[in-house]
Amino acid sequence: MNPQEIKEFLKSIKDTDIEELQYESNGDSFYFKKNEVEAYVPEVKQAAAVKEIPVEVKSTLVSIKSTMVGTFSSAPSNDRPPFVREGMDIEVGQKVGHIEAMKIIKDVISRVKGKVVKVKVSNGEFVEYGQELFSVDTSK
């Protein structure tokens, strides 16, 4: 999918109730979340005839946010090391924590690749929906 196709696709879903979207096809993928500054688009494979479009990058810091209300856990158990620490490199799809609510545990998965700059919550802390859990520098 070239940049123009991605732009047209995003325009087409702009006025829908879709809030979050992950697209993968033929080795290409992108992640989009409405009403957020955060968006991750991996390398787009350009055909030789396609002219590159300059992209303005405002910030390389991206937030990983809570997708539910509950108790945040930074490690699989109290006697194990945390999933990630400040300064660690993370990959797309990597588990960075989990949140428990009413005996239901949901993994917190990174949708970006980069370096964890700041861990914003501590183990056992109650978190709200949309609360920032990690700041990640995606410039690397």
C-alpha positions as CSV (number, residue, x, y, z in Angstrom):
1,M,0.0,0.0,0.0
2,N,1.6,3.3,-1.0
3,P,1.3,6.5,1.0
4,Q,-1.4,7.9,-1.2
5,E,-3.5,4.8,-0.7
6,I,-3.0,5.0,3.0
7,K,-4.1,8.7,3.0
8,E,-7.2,7.9,1.0
9,F,-8.0,4.9,3.3
10,L,-7.8,7.1,6.4
11,K,-10.0,9.8,4.8
12,S,-12.6,7.1,4.1
13,I,-12.8,6.0,7.8
14,K,-12.5,9.5,9.2
15,D,-16.2,10.0,9.8
16,T,-16.9,6.5,11.0
17,D,-17.1,5.2,14.6
18,I,-13.9,3.2,14.1
19,E,-11.5,4.4,16.8
20,E,-8.6,2.0,16.4
21,L,-7.3,0.1,13.4
22,Q,-4.4,-2.3,12.6
23,Y,-3.9,-3.2,9.0
24,E,-1.6,-5.9,7.6
25,S,-1.3,-7.2,4.0
26,N,1.5,-8.6,1.9
27,G,4.1,-7.7,4.4
28,D,2.9,-4.1,4.8
29,S,1.2,-2.9,8.0
30,F,0.1,0.2,9.8
31,Y,-1.6,1.1,13.1
32,F,-4.0,4.0,13.5
33,K,-5.8,5.4,16.5
34,K,-8.4,8.2,16.2
35,N,-8.1,11.3,18.3
36,E,-4.6,10.5,19.2
37,V,-1.3,12.0,18.1
38,E,0.0,8.5,18.1
39,A,0.3,6.6,14.9
40,Y,2.8,4.1,13.8
41,V,3.4,3.3,10.1
42,P,6.3,0.9,9.5
43,E,8.5,1.3,6.4
44,V,6.3,1.7,3.3
45,K,7.7,-0.2,0.4
46,Q,7.9,2.3,-2.5
47,A,7.7,1.3,-6.1
48,A,10.4,2.8,-8.3
49,A,7.9,5.0,-10.2
50,V,6.3,6.4,-7.0
51,K,7.6,9.8,-5.9
52,E,8.5,10.0,-2.2
53,I,6.3,12.3,-0.2
54,P,8.0,14.3,2.5
55,V,6.6,13.7,5.9
56,E,6.8,16.3,8.7
57,V,7.7,14.7,12.0
58,K,6.7,16.7,15.0
59,S,7.7,14.4,17.9
60,T,9.3,11.0,18.2
61,L,7.8,10.4,21.7
62,V,4.8,8.1,21.6
63,S,2.6,7.1,24.5
64,I,1.5,3.6,25.3
65,K,-1.8,4.0,27.0
66,S,-4.1,1.8,29.1
67,T,-6.9,0.1,27.1
68,M,-9.0,-0.5,30.2
69,V,-9.5,0.3,33.9
70,G,-7.8,-1.9,36.4
71,T,-4.6,-2.8,38.3
72,F,-1.4,-2.5,36.3
73,S,1.3,-5.2,36.7
74,S,4.7,-4.5,35.4
75,A,5.9,-8.1,35.8
76,P,4.4,-11.6,35.3
77,S,4.6,-12.2,39.1
78,N,6.2,-10.5,42.2
79,D,9.3,-12.7,42.1
80,R,10.0,-12.1,38.4
81,P,11.6,-9.1,36.7
82,P,9.4,-6.5,34.9
83,F,8.5,-6.9,31.3
84,V,10.3,-3.6,30.4
85,R,12.4,-1.0,32.2
86,E,13.3,2.6,31.3
87,G,16.1,2.5,28.6
88,M,15.0,-0.8,27.2
89,D,14.3,-1.2,23.4
90,I,10.9,-2.6,22.6
91,E,9.4,-4.0,19.4
92,V,5.9,-3.9,17.9
93,G,3.8,-6.6,19.5
94,Q,5.9,-7.0,22.6
95,K,4.2,-7.4,25.9
96,V,5.1,-4.5,28.2
97,G,2.7,-5.2,31.1
98,H,-0.8,-6.3,31.9
99,I,-3.9,-5.0,33.5
100,E,-6.3,-6.9,35.8
101,A,-9.9,-6.1,36.4
102,M,-12.4,-8.5,38.0
103,K,-10.0,-11.5,37.6
104,I,-9.7,-10.8,33.9
105,I,-6.1,-10.1,32.8
106,K,-5.4,-8.2,29.6
107,D,-1.9,-7.8,28.2
108,V,-0.6,-4.4,27.3
109,I,1.1,-4.8,23.9
110,S,3.4,-2.2,22.3
111,R,2.2,-0.9,18.9
112,V,5.5,0.9,18.4
113,K,9.2,0.1,18.1
114,G,11.6,2.3,20.1
115,K,13.2,2.9,23.5
116,V,11.3,3.2,26.7
117,V,12.0,6.7,28.0
118,K,9.7,6.8,31.0
119,V,7.6,4.3,32.9
120,K,4.7,6.4,34.1
121,V,3.0,3.9,36.5
122,S,4.3,1.5,39.1
123,N,3.5,-2.1,39.7
124,G,0.1,-2.6,41.5
125,E,-1.1,0.9,40.6
126,F,-4.7,1.4,39.6
127,V,-5.0,2.8,36.1
128,E,-7.8,4.5,34.1
129,Y,-8.8,4.0,30.5
130,G,-6.5,6.0,28.3
131,Q,-4.0,6.7,31.1
132,E,-0.4,7.0,29.8
133,L,1.6,4.0,31.0
134,F,4.9,4.4,29.0
135,S,6.7,7.1,26.9
136,V,8.6,5.6,24.0
137,D,11.1,7.3,21.7
138,T,10.5,6.0,18.2
139,S,13.3,7.9,16.5
140,K,15.7,5.0,16.6
